[in-house]
């Protein structure tokens, strides 16, 4: 029972992300069965139908079931990394060039251990870019962190 609840929770959470649906927004039997209907419960049932039978995957590989793999996937949701709860500690760590909050963000960005010192140094050197004022929001700081990483040859692979 716990597995069913966990699976349902994960499915519902995944629906909250604003990504272009793999295979297209009309891909799979779930979409065919519930065509024209809307709302979270219908989307969950359609997603479960597509996922449990594997028909969307089959449709993408065979070009059937209303599916296509020609489009480019996009993501319009918010960053999965939410620094708002550690902003004060993070800004202090960036100013120092080391610390637990800085390490937490590095781990969340999947920066490998051998590149974390480069991450710490890049953040420290770009403190004014990441925190141009006292009123920087967590989203603005995260966007600046990613911008700094993209400009760094060693860190750019993590900011893609």
C-alpha positions, 0 to 999 in steps of 0.5 A: 500500500505504501508503494502505491501511495508513494507512486501516486504522490510521485506521479502527482508531483511530476505533473506539477512540472511544466515540461513539454510532454515526451512524445507530444501532448497527445501521446499515448492511450491515456490521452486518447481515452480521456481526450477533451477532459481536463483537471488533475485527476484526469491527467494523473489517470492518463499518465498512469495509463501511459506509464503502466502499459508502456504505450507512450514509449512504444508510440514514440519509437514506432511513430504511433499512438499520436506520439512523436520524438521530433520536438525539443523538450523544454522546461518552464517550471521553477528551478528544483534548487530552492535556496530561499531557506539558506540564503543568509548562510549561502551569501556568507559562505560565498563571501568567505569562499567556503562553508556548508551552504556553499557545499549544499548548493554544489551537491544539489547542482551535482558538482563532482567532488574534484570540482567543488573547490573550483565552484567555491572559488568561482562563487567567491570571486563573483560575489558582487555578480551573485549578490549585487544588492541586499535585496537579491531573491533566491531565484535571482541568486540562483540564476546568477550562480548558473550564469557564473558557472556557464562562463567558467570552462570547468563548471559550465558542464554542470550548468547546462 
